[in-house]
Amino acid sequence: MGRLRNASFTVKVDAGSLQEFDQHSVRTDWITPDHAKRIPNHTMKFFIFLCLLATACSAGDLTGNWLLATPNGDGTTRRTYFKLQQRGDRITGTIRWTLHLFSITQSTGGPENFTITASMPIGPSERRVTYRGKLVGGELQVTEIKAQAPGPTMMAHRVPDAEGALPARIEPPALHPVHDNGLARTPPMGWNSWNKFANHIDDATVRGIADAMASNGMRDAGYVYVNIDDTWEGERDARGNIQPNRKFPNMKALADYVHSKGLKLGIYSSPGPNTCEGYEGSYGHEEQDARTYAAWGIDYLKYDWCGAFTIYKDSEMQAVYQKMGDALLASGRSIVYSLCQYGFEDVWKWGPSVGGNLWRTAGDISDSWESMSRIGFSQERLAPYARPGHWNDPDMLEIGNGHMSDTEYKTHMSLWSMLAAPLIAGNDVRAMSTSIHDILTNPEVIAIDQDKAGHQARRVWQSGQQEVWSRELADGDIAVAVFNRAPQVARVTFRWADAGIRKTPSRIRDLWRHNESKECGVEYSAEVPGHGVELLRIR
Ligand code: GLA
């Protein structure tokens, strides 16, 4: 009302823009005193009446662009834009959290109390969010409704309509083959922060992990990459150079430290403007970022599609990934290139040609038998695509994260090794039990994973929930894994010939018990615990 008091000369309501009314953004720079002199008195009165009416009607309206700014605690801010249209008791519009653009599909209630559900397609599936909210003193109070418990209640405020709009599209370059970087001749081994620490990763933790890996036998067992996942990113400086956020005060110094331990440092980014967690991505800065990584001493990049979803079509992934492949090569440093786009677009068919050393073949793993076994046992058809320098990546290990039994973690380790999968530990290696340590560092199992021939295992025999996988090794031995996917113990008996092994083995080595048997008949029979495995090396 204060604004309208001097309205007779200065108030301006953007003509024709109902949204401006709705946003209460009654601007004062449009009608100058000069204009006002020319406007007849009765017109002006009617105009003011309209202003008052519009303001009164829109007082409780949800329509507008609302920004929810949540500090991440590291100097960066998560921004969520609720772009709402209220028509009667119906609310439509979008919710944009980082580069996730959700469309509102359902709503109930109004300004006093509303619930909105929005979804966005992610490949063949979709992601949904639900918020409850109300208008409180001109601000929007919102609470995310989650399956477990509601999130915190937060206040969003009105911002100009254009704020938070998607950046302009940058055409990806025409497709061309990227040279092989000569790295990852065996599947990369190391550690990554995401599975255990998610957003709670910082410089001190990474140093602690590197210390542990250098002293607990992991490094010597082959785990050399120490990879920082999402949430290390800060803002760009005036020249557009990416800066780490407060949690990583000096990335070069951290790389030097990790290198001093005989380890290598990995980092994470996205081809989109933002990462999955809403941090700064490499969009439009690919070469610059690759140069920065090289200058810091980075040895591995995980490049996560996430933030690119709303800019590019899935079918453009190849060109977009190639752009960073080129940039890494041009940086002059040897940087392993890990593609993370969840196995869309048959990435195994083009991953090598965009410079990729490994590519995710599935969505995110979680620390459960269901998730691990669903992903691991579905990799069979991808076997032809694994080879030295280029690997299928069924995602990082969950071994030691606490929600599977040691038997199940042995199956996880055995299956990943049979698949010639990258072995990227995802637990807190500073504090792990002896049994978890021994599962992760079993040299005979790692030798299967790291076999130079790089043949990914095939399923060669199956009976119900029991199955046998095998892979040929460089020295002529054959690795055989006998899995029992059932929850209860099972006796598994099969003839070698039925598993594609034509000659009776002369020696069978058990890679978990570390013992050997020379009495090998035409068939193999063993009791395998529920969700367990027998991992054998046969000659
Ligand atoms: C995606 C990836 C995960 C992890 C997170 C980080 O979900 O698939 O592995 O990197 O992003 O935001």
Residues whose N, C-alpha, C, O or C-beta is under 5 A from the ligand:
A	BS01	GLA	W194 D229 D230 C276 E277 D364
